[in-house]
Amino acid sequence: LEVKDNIDNVLGPYFQESKRKPNVVVIIVESLGADLFGINEYGYTFTPFLDSLSKHSLLWTNCLATTPRSFGAVPAITGSVPHGTKGFQFGDIPEHNSLFAVLKDNDYKTSAFYAGDFSFDNVYDYLIAQKIDFLAPLNEDQKKKENRHYDYTYWGYQDKVMFDKSMEIIEQRNDRHSYFDLFITISQHDNRLRLNDKKRTDVYYDKAREIIATLPEKEHKGMNEILGHLAATIYDDESIKHFIERYQKYDKNNNTIFVITGDHSLNLNSDNQLDAFHVPLIIWSPLLKEPRRFEAVVSHNDIVPSLNALLRDNFGLKTPYYIHWVGNELDTISKFHCDLNTCFLRYTRRIFDGVFGNYYYTVENNSKNVYRIKENLELEKVDDKEIIRDVDDKFNSLVYVDNYAYTNNKLTKNPIITHNEFRHIESVVIEEGIKII
């Protein structure tokens, strides 16, 4: 997949240039889809802080995740890599260059903060392959008896606790280094919000009910069925607000770039298959010259190529001469426009749909169907057999290249972090008679 770096620096005109390397913070928000973000047609929002932040940011309203569940988010957002046969981190991971690798090559320290178990969805395998410097032990911390008074879920600490404990670690850092931090939230993972204090929990449920009460009666049933998700979304929005405010006090140089997106959408009450992937993408920084809103359709796979070009041209970072990313630069056309070439990996670990230009392709009941993608990602069925044949060819070619490159280790001949640095050890004998598996 390797080609000479041909990615345009589309973010550069919106950022100040600096000789000081910026910190990079990526926040992957559980279930933050376009169906929950933004001001709805009825005038309500469940994410008032993110809505406000987006008005001072670069905002893509039509970003597409690569999977309808969380397992594909981290590799796509930080690596722009092929799916492989079951998901990038679910097999013999081929050699590759991610944002982690590029930044480590520029003397960044890299960390991941997640309150759940890093082994979930094999995220641990992917992060270890990046030679990451620090995995926050928040899941282990939450299991200690002395920490049971903190808000937590089945998965681990609730997000506000996760962000607070993460900041306690970050605030003790040596600021001579630049940092790349990945945050993954969990509070919206289940259709409920439960804090240790019931009164505080009720506040978020009451806020959600107040919004639902303003809607037409036909909307009430569907919204009440996901009341827990809505309460958790309001809570999570406040948690992110609290985190960014605290981080800004820590970052006295005001040179951090924040990237915020959802791992996938909840696809609420919709027959449109693209809605499962439809998420917002926000890039905010004190280094921004001006905010902009883009209606063009982009993908999670476009984030790394664009950040790489920005860091290369505006901040003088050393970046790979050859790249292998499956995405391109983020499309910065303001009006609605779709020029993607991407396929989706479903939760069944099968690829049967994708976007090719302004067409959505899917195989349903052994039938090949093509839809024209219209504004707001609305789909219109196409009956033209020539168009269907052409899009089908593009789909099959892309899936073949994706699988071939992955299974034959054909992403790059120039890995920054080589494979031979990482080998799984099944067992080791510490001393005679003592064996650890």
VEXDREN-2710 file (C-alpha; in Angstrom, 1 decimal):
% VEXDREN-2710
k/r/px/py/pz
1/LEU/0.0/0.0/0.0
2/GLU/3.0/2.3/0.3
3/VAL/3.2/5.5/-1.8
4/LYS/5.2/8.7/-1.5
5/ASP/3.5/11.1/0.9
6/ASN/1.0/13.0/-1.3
7/ILE/-1.4/14.3/1.4
8/ASP/-2.2/18.0/1.2
9/ASN/-2.0/20.0/4.4
10/VAL/-5.7/21.0/4.4
11/LEU/-5.7/21.9/8.1
12/GLY/-2.6/24.1/7.9
13/PRO/-4.4/27.3/6.8
14/TYR/-6.5/27.2/9.9
15/PHE/-3.6/26.8/12.3
16/GLN/-0.8/29.1/13.5
17/GLU/2.7/27.9/12.8
18/SER/5.1/27.3/15.7
19/LYS/8.5/25.8/16.3
20/ARG/7.1/24.3/19.5
21/LYS/5.6/20.9/19.0
22/PRO/1.9/20.8/20.1
23/ASN/0.5/18.2/22.4
24/VAL/-2.1/16.1/20.7
25/VAL/-5.2/14.8/22.6
26/VAL/-7.7/12.4/21.0
27/ILE/-11.0/11.7/22.7
28/ILE/-13.1/8.8/21.4
29/VAL/-16.5/9.2/22.9
30/GLU/-18.6/6.1/23.3
31/SER/-21.8/6.2/21.1
32/LEU/-21.5/9.9/20.2
33/GLY/-23.4/9.8/17.0
34/ALA/-24.8/12.6/14.9
35/ASP/-28.2/11.5/16.3
36/LEU/-27.2/12.8/19.7
37/PHE/-24.8/15.6/18.9
38/GLY/-25.8/19.0/17.6
39/ILE/-29.0/21.0/17.8
40/ASN/-31.8/18.8/16.6
41/GLU/-34.5/19.9/14.1
42/TYR/-36.7/20.4/17.2
43/GLY/-34.2/22.8/18.7
44/TYR/-32.8/20.6/21.6
45/THR/-29.4/19.2/22.3
46/PHE/-28.0/16.6/24.6
47/THR/-24.4/17.9/24.2
48/PRO/-24.5/21.6/25.0
49/PHE/-20.8/21.8/25.7
50/LEU/-19.6/20.0/22.6
51/ASP/-22.1/22.0/20.6
52/SER/-20.6/25.2/22.0
53/LEU/-17.0/24.0/21.5
54/SER/-17.8/23.0/17.9
55/LYS/-18.6/26.6/17.1
56/HIS/-15.0/27.6/17.9
57/SER/-13.6/24.5/16.1
58/LEU/-13.1/22.8/12.8
59/LEU/-16.3/20.7/12.6
60/TRP/-17.2/18.0/10.2
61/THR/-20.9/17.2/10.5
62/ASN/-20.8/14.2/8.2
63/CYS/-17.9/12.0/9.5
64/LEU/-18.3/8.2/9.1
65/ALA/-16.8/5.6/11.5
66/THR/-15.4/2.4/10.0
67/THR/-17.4/0.0/12.1
68/PRO/-20.8/0.1/13.8
69/ARG/-19.3/-1.0/17.1
70/SER/-16.3/0.3/19.1
71/PHE/-13.8/-2.4/18.0
72/GLY/-12.7/-0.5/14.9
73/ALA/-12.4/3.0/16.3
74/VAL/-8.9/3.1/17.8
75/PRO/-7.0/1.6/14.8
76/ALA/-8.9/3.7/12.3
77/ILE/-8.6/7.0/14.2
78/THR/-4.9/6.6/15.2
79/GLY/-3.7/4.4/12.4
80/SER/-5.8/4.7/9.2
81/VAL/-5.3/1.0/8.5
82/PRO/-7.1/-1.8/6.6
83/HIS/-9.7/-3.9/8.4
84/GLY/-8.0/-7.2/7.7
85/THR/-10.2/-10.3/8.0
86/LYS/-11.7/-9.7/11.4
87/GLY/-10.5/-6.2/12.5
88/PHE/-7.0/-4.8/12.4
89/GLN/-6.0/-5.9/16.0
90/PHE/-7.6/-9.4/15.7
91/GLY/-4.9/-11.2/13.8
92/ASP/-1.2/-11.1/13.0
93/ILE/-0.9/-7.4/12.9
94/PRO/1.1/-6.3/9.9
95/GLU/3.9/-3.8/10.1
96/HIS/2.5/-0.3/9.9
97/ASN/3.1/3.3/10.8
98/SER/0.5/5.0/13.1
99/LEU/0.2/8.4/14.6
100/PHE/1.7/6.9/17.7
101/ALA/4.8/5.8/15.8
102/VAL/5.2/9.1/13.9
103/LEU/5.0/11.1/17.2
104/LYS/7.3/8.8/19.1
105/ASP/9.8/9.3/16.3
106/ASN/9.6/13.0/17.1
107/ASP/10.3/12.4/20.8
108/TYR/6.7/12.5/22.0
109/LYS/5.6/10.5/25.0
110/THR/2.5/8.5/24.3
111/SER/-0.3/7.4/26.7
112/ALA/-3.7/5.9/26.7
113/PHE/-6.4/6.5/29.3
114/TYR/-9.3/4.2/29.6
115/ALA/-11.3/3.1/32.6
116/GLY/-12.2/-0.3/31.1
117/ASP/-10.1/-3.4/30.5
118/PHE/-7.6/-2.6/27.7
119/SER/-7.9/-6.2/26.6
120/PHE/-11.5/-5.6/25.5
121/ASP/-11.7/-5.8/21.7
122/ASN/-8.0/-6.5/21.7
123/VAL/-7.2/-2.8/22.0
124/TYR/-4.2/-3.8/24.3
125/ASP/-2.6/-5.7/21.4
126/TYR/-2.8/-2.7/19.1
127/LEU/-1.5/-0.3/21.7
128/ILE/1.4/-2.5/22.7
129/ALA/2.3/-2.8/19.0
130/GLN/2.7/1.0/19.0
131/LYS/5.3/0.7/21.8
132/ILE/3.1/3.0/23.8
133/ASP/4.9/4.6/26.8
134/PHE/2.0/4.4/29.4
135/LEU/-1.3/2.6/29.8
136/ALA/-3.2/4.2/32.7
137/PRO/-4.0/1.4/35.2
138/LEU/-7.5/2.8/35.9
139/ASN/-9.3/-0.5/35.7
140/GLU/-7.1/-2.1/38.3
141/ASP/-7.4/1.1/40.4
142/GLN/-11.1/0.9/40.4
143/LYS/-11.2/-2.6/41.8
144/LYS/-9.4/-1.6/45.0
145/LYS/-11.7/-1.5/48.0
146/GLU/-10.6/1.9/49.0
147/ASN/-11.8/3.3/45.6
148/ARG/-15.3/1.9/45.7
149/HIS/-16.7/5.2/46.7
150/TYR/-16.0/6.6/43.3
151/ASP/-18.7/6.5/40.6
152/TYR/-18.2/3.4/38.5
153/THR/-20.0/1.1/36.0
154/TYR/-19.7/-2.6/35.1
155/TRP/-16.9/-1.4/32.7
156/GLY/-14.9/0.7/35.2
157/TYR/-14.9/4.3/36.5
158/GLN/-17.5/6.7/35.2
159/ASP/-16.0/9.2/32.8
160/LYS/-15.7/12.2/35.1
161/VAL/-13.7/10.1/37.5
162/MET/-11.6/8.7/34.6
163/PHE/-10.8/12.2/33.4
164/ASP/-10.0/13.5/36.9
165/LYS/-7.7/10.6/37.7
166/SER/-6.1/10.9/34.3
167/MET/-5.4/14.6/35.0
168/GLU/-3.8/13.8/38.3
169/ILE/-1.3/11.8/36.3
170/ILE/-0.9/14.4/33.6
171/GLU/-0.4/17.3/36.0
172/GLN/2.8/15.6/37.4
173/ARG/4.5/15.5/34.0
174/ASN/7.7/17.0/32.9
175/ASP/6.6/19.8/30.5
176/ARG/9.8/19.6/28.6
177/HIS/8.3/16.8/26.6
178/SER/5.4/16.9/24.1
179/TYR/2.6/14.3/24.6
180/PHE/0.1/12.3/22.6
181/ASP/-2.8/11.2/24.8
182/LEU/-5.6/8.9/23.8
183/PHE/-8.8/8.9/25.9
184/ILE/-11.6/6.4/25.5
185/THR/-14.9/7.0/27.4
186/ILE/-17.3/4.4/28.6
187/SER/-20.3/6.0/30.4
188/GLN/-22.6/5.7/27.4
189/HIS/-21.8/2.0/26.9
190/ASP/-25.0/0.9/28.5
191/ASN/-28.6/2.2/28.3
192/ARG/-28.3/3.6/31.8
193/LEU/-26.4/6.0/34.0
194/ARG/-25.8/5.1/37.6
195/LEU/-23.8/7.2/40.0
196/ASN/-23.2/6.4/43.6
197/ASP/-25.4/9.3/44.7
198/LYS/-28.9/8.7/43.4
199/LYS/-29.8/12.4/43.6
200/ARG/-27.0/13.2/41.3
201/THR/-28.1/10.4/38.9
202/ASP/-31.6/11.8/38.9
203/VAL/-30.4/15.2/37.8
204/TYR/-29.3/13.8/34.5
205/TYR/-32.4/11.7/34.0
206/ASP/-34.5/14.7/34.8
207/LYS/-32.7/16.8/32.3
208/ALA/-33.3/14.2/29.6
209/ARG/-37.0/14.0/30.5
210/GLU/-37.3/17.8/30.3
211/ILE/-35.9/17.7/26.7
212/ILE/-38.2/14.8/25.7
213/ALA/-41.2/16.7/27.1
214/THR/-40.6/19.5/24.6
215/LEU/-40.8/17.1/21.6
216/PRO/-43.8/16.1/19.6
217/GLU/-45.7/13.2/21.3
218/LYS/-44.8/10.8/18.5
219/GLU/-41.1/11.1/19.5
220/HIS/-41.7/10.3/23.2
221/LYS/-41.8/6.5/23.1
222/GLY/-38.6/6.0/21.2
223/MET/-36.8/8.6/23.3
224/ASN/-37.9/7.1/26.6
225/GLU/-36.7/3.7/25.5
226/ILE/-33.1/5.1/25.4
227/LEU/-33.5/7.4/28.4
228/GLY/-30.5/5.9/30.1
229/HIS/-28.3/6.7/27.0
230/LEU/-29.6/10.2/26.9
231/ALA/-28.9/10.8/30.6
232/ALA/-25.4/9.4/30.1
233/THR/-24.8/11.6/27.1
234/ILE/-25.6/14.7/29.1
235/TYR/-23.3/13.5/31.9
236/ASP/-20.5/12.7/29.5
237/ASP/-20.8/16.1/27.8
238/GLU/-20.3/17.7/31.3
239/SER/-17.4/15.4/32.0
240/ILE/-15.6/16.4/28.8
241/LYS/-16.2/20.1/29.6
242/HIS/-14.7/19.6/33.0
243/PHE/-11.7/17.8/31.5
244/ILE/-10.9/20.3/28.8
245/GLU/-11.1/23.2/31.3
246/ARG/-8.8/21.4/33.7
247/TYR/-6.4/20.5/30.9
248/GLN/-6.3/24.2/29.7
249/LYS/-5.1/25.2/33.2
250/TYR/-2.4/22.6/33.0
251/ASP/-1.3/23.6/29.5
252/LYS/0.1/27.0/30.2
253/ASN/1.6/27.2/26.6
254/ASN/-1.8/26.9/25.0
255/ASN/-0.6/24.6/22.3
256/THR/-2.6/21.4/22.4
257/ILE/-4.7/20.1/19.6
258/PHE/-7.9/18.3/20.6
259/VAL/-9.6/15.8/18.3
260/ILE/-13.0/14.6/19.5
261/THR/-15.3/12.1/17.7
262/GLY/-17.6/9.2/18.4
263/ASP/-16.6/5.6/18.0
264/HIS/-20.0/5.0/16.3
265/SER/-23.6/6.1/16.4
266/LEU/-26.5/4.5/18.2
267/ASN/-28.5/4.6/15.0
268/LEU/-31.7/5.7/16.8
269/ASN/-34.9/4.7/15.2
270/SER/-33.5/4.8/11.6
271/ASP/-33.7/2.5/8.6
272/ASN/-30.8/4.4/7.0
273/GLN/-27.8/2.0/7.3
274/LEU/-25.3/4.9/7.1
275/ASP/-26.7/6.3/10.4
276/ALA/-24.9/3.5/12.3
277/PHE/-21.6/5.1/11.2
278/HIS/-22.6/8.8/11.3
279/VAL/-20.6/10.7/13.9
280/PRO/-19.3/14.3/14.4
281/LEU/-15.6/15.2/14.1
282/ILE/-14.3/18.2/16.1
283/ILE/-10.8/19.5/16.0
284/TRP/-10.3/22.3/18.5
285/SER/-7.1/24.1/19.7
286/PRO/-6.0/27.5/21.1
287/LEU/-3.8/27.5/18.0
288/LEU/-6.7/27.7/15.6
289/LYS/-7.0/31.0/13.6
290/GLU/-10.7/30.6/12.9
291/PRO/-13.5/28.1/13.2
292/ARG/-15.1/26.4/10.2
293/ARG/-17.9/24.0/9.6
294/PHE/-17.7/21.4/6.8
295/GLU/-20.6/19.4/5.4
296/ALA/-18.4/17.2/3.2
297/VAL/-18.4/13.5/4.0
298/VAL/-15.2/12.3/5.7
299/SER/-14.0/9.2/7.5
300/HIS/-12.2/8.3/10.7
301/ASN/-9.4/7.0/8.3
302/ASP/-8.8/10.6/7.1
303/ILE/-7.8/11.9/10.6
304/VAL/-4.2/10.6/10.7
305/PRO/-3.2/11.6/7.2
306/SER/-4.5/15.2/7.9
307/LEU/-2.8/15.5/11.3
308/ASN/0.4/14.1/9.9
309/ALA/0.4/16.8/7.1
310/LEU/-0.4/19.5/9.6
311/LEU/2.4/18.5/12.0
312/ARG/4.8/18.2/9.1
313/ASP/4.2/21.6/7.6
314/ASN/3.1/23.9/10.4
315/PHE/5.2/22.5/13.3
316/GLY/8.2/21.0/11.5
317/LEU/7.8/17.4/12.6
318/LYS/9.7/14.7/10.8
319/THR/7.2/12.5/9.0
320/PRO/7.4/9.4/6.8
321/TYR/8.5/9.8/3.2
322/TYR/6.3/6.9/2.3
323/ILE/2.8/6.4/3.7
324/HIS/0.3/3.5/3.5
325/TRP/-2.8/5.0/5.0
326/VAL/-6.2/3.9/3.6
327/GLY/-7.6/7.4/4.2
328/ASN/-6.8/10.7/2.5
329/GLU/-6.8/14.3/3.7
330/LEU/-10.1/15.5/5.3
331/ASP/-12.4/17.0/2.8
332/THR/-12.7/20.8/3.5
333/ILE/-15.5/21.6/1.1
334/SER/-18.1/23.5/3.1
335/LYS/-21.2/22.3/1.2
336/PHE/-22.4/18.8/1.2
337/HIS/-20.1/16.6/-1.0
338/CYS/-19.2/12.9/-0.9
339/ASP/-16.0/11.6/-2.5
340/LEU/-15.0/8.7/-0.2
341/ASN/-13.7/5.3/-1.0
342/THR/-14.1/3.1/2.1
343/CYS/-15.7/-0.1/3.3
344/PHE/-17.2/-0.9/6.6
345/LEU/-16.5/-3.9/8.9
346/ARG/-19.7/-5.1/10.5
347/TYR/-20.0/-6.5/14.0
348/THR/-20.2/-10.0/12.4
349/ARG/-16.6/-9.3/11.2
350/ARG/-17.9/-9.3/7.6
351/ILE/-17.5/-6.6/5.0
352/PHE/-20.6/-6.3/2.9
353/ASP/-21.0/-2.5/2.4
354/GLY/-19.1/0.7/1.8
355/VAL/-19.1/4.2/0.2
356/PHE/-17.7/4.8/-3.2
357/GLY/-17.9/8.3/-4.5
358/ASN/-21.4/9.5/-3.9
359/TYR/-22.8/5.9/-3.8
360/TYR/-23.5/3.6/-0.9
361/TYR/-23.2/-0.1/-1.7
362/THR/-24.5/-3.0/0.3
363/VAL/-25.3/-6.7/-0.2
364/GLU/-28.7/-7.6/1.3
365/ASN/-30.2/-11.1/1.1
366/ASN/-27.6/-11.9/-1.7
367/SER/-28.8/-8.9/-3.6
368/LYS/-26.4/-6.1/-4.6
369/ASN/-27.9/-2.7/-4.0
370/VAL/-26.6/0.8/-4.7
371/TYR/-28.0/4.0/-3.2
372/ARG/-27.1/7.6/-4.2
373/ILE/-26.0/9.6/-1.1
374/LYS/-27.9/12.8/-0.9
375/GLU/-27.6/15.7/1.6
376/ASN/-27.8/14.8/5.3
377/LEU/-26.7/11.3/4.1
378/GLU/-30.1/10.4/2.9
379/LEU/-30.2/7.4/0.6
380/GLU/-31.9/7.1/-2.8
381/LYS/-32.1/3.6/-4.4
382/VAL/-30.3/3.3/-7.8
383/ASP/-31.7/0.9/-10.4
384/ASP/-29.2/1.6/-13.2
385/LYS/-27.5/-1.7/-13.8
386/GLU/-24.3/-0.1/-15.2
387/ILE/-23.9/2.0/-12.1
388/ILE/-24.5/-1.0/-9.9
389/ARG/-21.9/-3.1/-11.8
390/ASP/-19.3/-0.2/-11.6
391/VAL/-19.8/0.3/-7.8
392/ASP/-19.7/-3.5/-7.3
393/ASP/-16.3/-3.7/-9.1
394/LYS/-15.0/-0.9/-6.9
395/PHE/-16.2/-2.7/-3.8
396/ASN/-14.7/-6.0/-4.7
397/SER/-11.4/-4.4/-5.6
398/LEU/-11.2/-2.5/-2.3
399/VAL/-12.0/-5.5/-0.2
400/TYR/-9.5/-7.6/-2.1
401/VAL/-6.7/-5.1/-1.6
402/ASP/-7.7/-4.6/2.1
403/ASN/-7.4/-8.3/2.8
404/TYR/-4.4/-9.0/0.7
405/ALA/-2.3/-6.1/2.2
406/TYR/-3.2/-7.2/5.7
407/THR/-2.7/-11.0/5.5
408/ASN/0.5/-10.7/3.5
409/ASN/2.1/-7.9/5.6
410/LYS/2.1/-5.5/2.6
411/LEU/1.4/-2.2/4.3
412/THR/4.9/-0.9/4.5
413/LYS/8.6/-1.7/3.9
414/ASN/9.6/1.2/6.1
415/PRO/8.1/0.7/9.6
416/ILE/9.2/3.2/12.3
417/ILE/8.6/0.5/14.9
418/THR/9.6/-2.9/13.6
419/HIS/7.9/-6.2/14.3
420/ASN/10.9/-7.8/15.8
421/GLU/10.6/-5.6/18.8
422/PHE/7.3/-7.3/19.8
423/ARG/6.9/-11.0/20.4
424/HIS/4.3/-12.7/22.5
425/ILE/5.7/-14.7/25.4
426/GLU/3.5/-17.6/26.5
427/SER/5.5/-18.6/29.5
428/VAL/8.8/-17.8/31.3
429/VAL/10.7/-19.6/34.1
430/ILE/11.8/-17.1/36.7
431/GLU/13.8/-19.7/38.6
432/GLU/13.7/-23.4/38.8
433/GLY/10.3/-24.7/40.0
434/ILE/8.5/-21.4/39.4
435/LYS/6.7/-20.9/36.1
436/ILE/4.5/-18.0/35.2
437/ILE/2.0/-18.5/32.3
END
